[in-house]
C-alpha cells in the first residue's frame, strides 16, 4: 500500500468520465488499498480513482469521525438507482479542491448499486453524510465537481484562484 499524489484543479483529468471496471483483480484491489491509504492520509472521507489519476469507476468512502471505528466502503462501478425528492444541504469540500468549502444541495437519500471487491453485486440505502459523500464521489466518476453545484460566480472565482496558484508554481519551477 502507498499514498498517491492527488490530482488538483484545474487539472483536466478531473473532467474525464471514468471507465467501468471490467474485472476485479489484484490490480483493482491494490488500487483500492492505495486509495484508502491516500484518503485517510489526506485526511478525507471519500475518494474517486480519478482523483489519483486513474480513470476507473472506483470509489472509497469512510464517514467515520476521528476516534471512531473505521467503516471502509469500496464501491466498484457504482450507480445511483433511486434518489429521494427530499433535499439536504451539506457543506462540502474536496481533496482535489483543497481548503475550499461550500453548501451543496443534493437528494437526502439515495439507493446505490455497485460491485464489492469480490465482484458481488450489492445495494445500499444511504442518507445523511453517507448519501452526500456517495453522490459527491459518483459525480467525480462522471467528470463533475462539487463546485458545479454552486453559482457560476463562485465556481469561476475558485477555478481562477487555483489556476493562478498553478501558474505561480510552474513559474517558480515547483510544479
C-alpha angles and dihedrals in degrees: 000000000000140000116250129208115266122239108236129198134290085042106122093219088078088068095055121111105234122234122244116256107249099192131014106225141146090290091056092047091049089050090052091049091051090047092053091047091048093045095049092044094051087044107240141136098226140024134183118208092242088064087070092041099265112124096207128119096252126129133182122198137177117165095179112128123237109286093023124108111273119250105191115193123189118195120193117195092351121190132180108238098179139006133193122247087226112097129214129192123219130172102244132198131177135214087224091055101044121209095359121119134176137168111259128190117221137154109290094225134027138178113219129195118202145143120259123221090274091057092251118144113245137177129202133187109218132189137165117015093349091057091050093047094048091050092046092052095044087052087059090056088057096047093257123132127202089246087066086071095058132071118297090238093057092042093051090048095053094044090050091050093052093042090053091048090051092050090051091050091049091048090051090047095243100115 
